[in-house]
Every structure is written in structure tokens, then in C-alpha cells.
Amino acid sequence: MPPSTDPFYAGLGQALRVGTEVLAALIVGGGLGWVADTYLFNTSPWGMVVGLVLGGAAGVRNAYRAAQRWPS
């Protein structure tokens, strides 16, 4: 299927991609923090908090980089 030429659907697809990237980064960061708390350091809940913060920062960074590539 060829990409849509309608700007509404093109923008909707980009927004969905950015939202998915941020959510995935939060899930991975929180999951790694949980694993660190549960199995490695027993520092509950600080590993998950740090993981979520780092995951959120990575998600925002990815969203910013994706927005820089959008055509004007």
C-alpha cells in the first residue's frame, strides 16, 4: 500500500510513531529498573524510579530527534 498523501494521515502516523517510541522507552526503562531492584540490588523502589526517569529521558530524546527529521 503506498503512503498516504493526505497531510492529516501523515501527521497522525508521525504522532503515533513518537507516542509509541516514548511508551516503549518508559516500559523498557521501568522494566530494567524493576529487574535491578528485584534481582540485583534489593533497593526497591529506587531502581524502578531511576529506570523510569532514564526511560522517559530517552523517549523524549527520541521524539525530539524524530521531530527534527520531519519536513517543514
CORMO-V611140 format. One record per residue. N is the residue number from 1. RES is the residue in three letters. PSI is psi in degrees with one decimal (NA if undefined). Layout:
n=N res=RES psi=PSI
n=N res=RES psi=PSI
This chain:
n=1 res=MET psi=128.3
n=2 res=PRO psi=152.2
n=3 res=PRO psi=148.7
n=4 res=SER psi=141.0
n=5 res=THR psi=-6.4
n=6 res=ASP psi=122.8
n=7 res=PRO psi=-29.4
n=8 res=PHE psi=-48.8
n=9 res=TYR psi=-31.8
n=10 res=ALA psi=-44.4
n=11 res=GLY psi=-37.2
n=12 res=LEU psi=-40.1
n=13 res=GLY psi=-39.7
n=14 res=GLN psi=-41.1
n=15 res=ALA psi=-39.2
n=16 res=LEU psi=-39.3
n=17 res=ARG psi=-45.0
n=18 res=VAL psi=-44.2
n=19 res=GLY psi=-39.7
n=20 res=THR psi=-40.6
n=21 res=GLU psi=-41.8
n=22 res=VAL psi=-44.8
n=23 res=LEU psi=-42.6
n=24 res=ALA psi=-40.5
n=25 res=ALA psi=-39.3
n=26 res=LEU psi=-41.5
n=27 res=ILE psi=-44.5
n=28 res=VAL psi=-45.5
n=29 res=GLY psi=-45.9
n=30 res=GLY psi=-38.8
n=31 res=GLY psi=-43.4
n=32 res=LEU psi=-37.7
n=33 res=GLY psi=-39.4
n=34 res=TRP psi=-43.3
n=35 res=VAL psi=-41.9
n=36 res=ALA psi=-40.5
n=37 res=ASP psi=-46.1
n=38 res=THR psi=-43.5
n=39 res=TYR psi=-20.8
n=40 res=LEU psi=-53.8
n=41 res=PHE psi=-17.1
n=42 res=ASN psi=48.9
n=43 res=THR psi=30.5
n=44 res=SER psi=135.5
n=45 res=PRO psi=14.5
n=46 res=TRP psi=-32.0
n=47 res=GLY psi=-41.5
n=48 res=MET psi=-39.0
n=49 res=VAL psi=-46.8
n=50 res=VAL psi=-40.9
n=51 res=GLY psi=-41.3
n=52 res=LEU psi=-39.5
n=53 res=VAL psi=-45.9
n=54 res=LEU psi=-38.5
n=55 res=GLY psi=-40.4
n=56 res=GLY psi=-40.6
n=57 res=ALA psi=-41.1
n=58 res=ALA psi=-38.7
n=59 res=GLY psi=-42.2
n=60 res=VAL psi=-39.5
n=61 res=ARG psi=-43.9
n=62 res=ASN psi=-39.2
n=63 res=ALA psi=-40.8
n=64 res=TYR psi=-43.6
n=65 res=ARG psi=-36.5
n=66 res=ALA psi=-37.4
n=67 res=ALA psi=-29.5
n=68 res=GLN psi=-25.9
n=69 res=ARG psi=-8.7
n=70 res=TRP psi=141.5
n=71 res=PRO psi=149.2
n=72 res=SER psi=NA
